[in-house]
Amino acid sequence: MATLSLAMIVKNEEKTLERVLACAQGFCDELIVADTGSTDNTVAIAKRMGAKVIDFTWIDDFSAARNAAFNACTGDWIVWLDADDIVTPDNQARFRQLKETLLNQSGIIQVMCTYEVSFNAKGDCDFSYARERIICNNGKARWKGVIHEYVETDEGETVNALDICIEHRPLPELQARKVDRNIKILEKAYNQGDRSPRTTFYYGNELKDHHRFADAIAMYTEYLANPGCGWEQYQAMVQAYHCAIGLNDEKQALEWAHRAIRHDSTRAEAWNLVGMVHYKREEWERAIPFFTAASSCPRPSDGFVNNSDYTWVPGDYLSICYDRLKNYTKAIELSLQTLPLSPEAPRLKKNLHWLIDQL
């Protein structure tokens, strides 16, 4: 059976490190933790959990730290996790099964898994994306990029195992330090001349998250002049829409959303965004085609995915639009379809009672 090493980089993660290492013990044969300068009990916890700890001097470069962790791994394959990740027992079992099956096949260079990074009030994932998660330890895989890094491998087959999910569950009180850290690293890289598509895309995202909307739009525009992959281009347009809304420029926002639809009409987010503009204007008949188009989009297997756009959002707003147009039968039908998927079930149930009374 194939062996699997865990590679992590950490700094001052005493509050969550034991949790993730306990998860990893369920499917990993080796635990490697690269510490980048902890001043709390992180190192002691890692050693107590059976991890081999290596010291790495932090140089504002996540790839350099991850490569150091990878270099210390001796397993046939390497899986990476962050300190605030969780792997549920069901997903640990899927990893173990993978070690007995897929990871014993030749020609495979990496395995993609689902990364769930945001959750709604029901506890269901509402934002996720596929990431390279398990990488063949042949000495050729290298991490690239100072932040929001990615793995560059030699030639070989990339396999999807998207039924395996890693949950990103950070503690709220620790989030602020990471947000400020990220924008500083990207700003430094950009000002030092790194104008690569990946840097400009993620720098735009950080600027947006810091409500520097005009700067973010300028960065997305620069990115789209020298773009990366298709789903990143789509996301740049969607994010630029949100920035324009933040600037109270609805006209520009609609231009970005329509541009995203033209770029990829198979993804639901931009259809819903245009539908929402008409919905807020109470233009029910104009909103319906956009929400209807969104409802027909299958959930993509690549890139950032707002799960709510592919589950309950289109049906929820379509139901309200048909209600306002006094088509109560259609509104009830859509509400019933949406109810099992929505985190707002109490509101939908209340709406259903009202709609039934109108018949």
Buried (B, 14 or more C-beta within 10 A) or exposed (E): EBBBBBBBBBBBBBBBBBBBBEBBBBBBBBBBBBBBEBEEBBBEBBEEBEBBBBEBEEEEBBBBBBBBBBBBBEBBBBBBBBBBBBBEEEBBBBBBBBBEEBBEEEEBBBBBBBBBBEBBEEEBBBBBBBBBBBBBBEEEBBBEBBBBBEBEBEEBEEBEBEEBBBBBBBEEEBEEEEEEEBBEBBEEBBEEEBEBBBBBBBBBBBBBEBEBBEBBBBBBEBBBEEBBEEBBBBBBBBBBBBBBBBBEBBEBBBBBBBBBBEBBEEBBBBBBBBBBBBBEEEEBEBBBEBBBBBBEBEEBEBBBBBBBBBBBBBBBBBBBBBBBEEBBEBBBBBBBBBBEBBBBBEEBEEBBEEBEEEE
